[in-house]
Structures are given as structure tokens and as C-alpha cells.
Amino acid sequence: MADADNSNTPDLDLDNDTPSKDGWQEHAKTLREENKQWRLKFREAESKLKAAEVAVESTKTEFGEKLTKAEVAANERLVRSELKAEALKAGMVDLDGLKLADLSGVKLGADGSVEGAEALMAALKEAKPYLFKQPQSSSSNPGGAPKADEGKAKSASSMSAEEYAKAKAEALRKARNG
């Protein structure tokens, strides 16, 4: 029997319940055409997938390179800032003197600290002492820093009667001798 709803099945010969030769050939042709369409769609999807994979890999490589460059730049800035701090601590007069330094011995440690900065400053001090402040050999105040109360006048109300009399006599003597 022929099924009216299913157009993909071949017509049956009602006398012997076998499909006609023309029906099978037509059905096979239809299936081949459908198969061809699916293969074309698959190949198209496969080529799009490969193109997308290539684009992803390209983008991954590009951003990997950008990330590496950014990390290197950040590490260089960190090393330069740490060297500036170390240079100021060592007494460097002009930080442009760091441009003269050989930074090959300075490395960024795993913990983010700069290794070799102190040794670099010591070598720079020895090789180019004019870049650093010279320690003063003489002092204008060899006695050390004055005490906090020294040189400060006491108020009359905080003095004892004896201290007040001495301070008053000293002030009058200074005023007369002038």
C-alpha cells in the first residue's frame, strides 16, 4: 500500500507488495541529493570550525605576546623604582646617574624584591663618587644636637625664688652693659 503522508517512500505495486523499480530509483536519487546537501553543510561547518580555531589560536598567540610584553614592562618599572629608592637611600645626588649603571646584575626576585640593588649602589659609589653626597668631615655643631630645654627661657612663674633673683640680676646686668 502506498502511504500518502510519507513522500520519501517509493510507491508500492499493489499486486505484489514490492516497490516498483522506478520508485526505488527515485527514492535513492532523493536520498543521494539529501545526503549531498548534508555533506556540503558539514564541510561548510567544518571549514568554519577550522577558521574559528585558527582565529582563536592567532588571538591566543597575540594576547600571549602582549601579556609577556606587559609583564616585562611592569617588572622593568618595578626594578627602576626600587633602584631609585635604593639610590636615594645611598645618597645619590642626581637620579639620572642610574642611566650610567650596568643593570645586568639586578634581578627581580620571585617575591617581587629587587636583588643586587645594594651591590650596584656600592659599585656605583666606588666607580662614580661624584654622583653621591660626600660625607661632611666637619660639623658646625660638634657638641651634638641641643637639648630641647636648652636656650629656651623659663617663665617667672615656673622659677623658684632663688632662680628668679639670679635671672633678674642677669637680665639687669645685660641691660646696663648693653
Protein Blocks (a to p, Z undefined) as FASTA:
>chain_A
ZZfklmkbccddfklopacfklmmmmmmmmmmmmmmmmmmmmmmmmmmmmmmmmmmmmmm
mmmmmmmmmmmmmmmmmmmmmmmmmmmmnopablklmmmpcfklpccdfkopaehklmmm
mmmmmmmmmlpccddfbdfblnbpadfkgopacdfklpcfklmmmmmmmmmmmmmnZZ
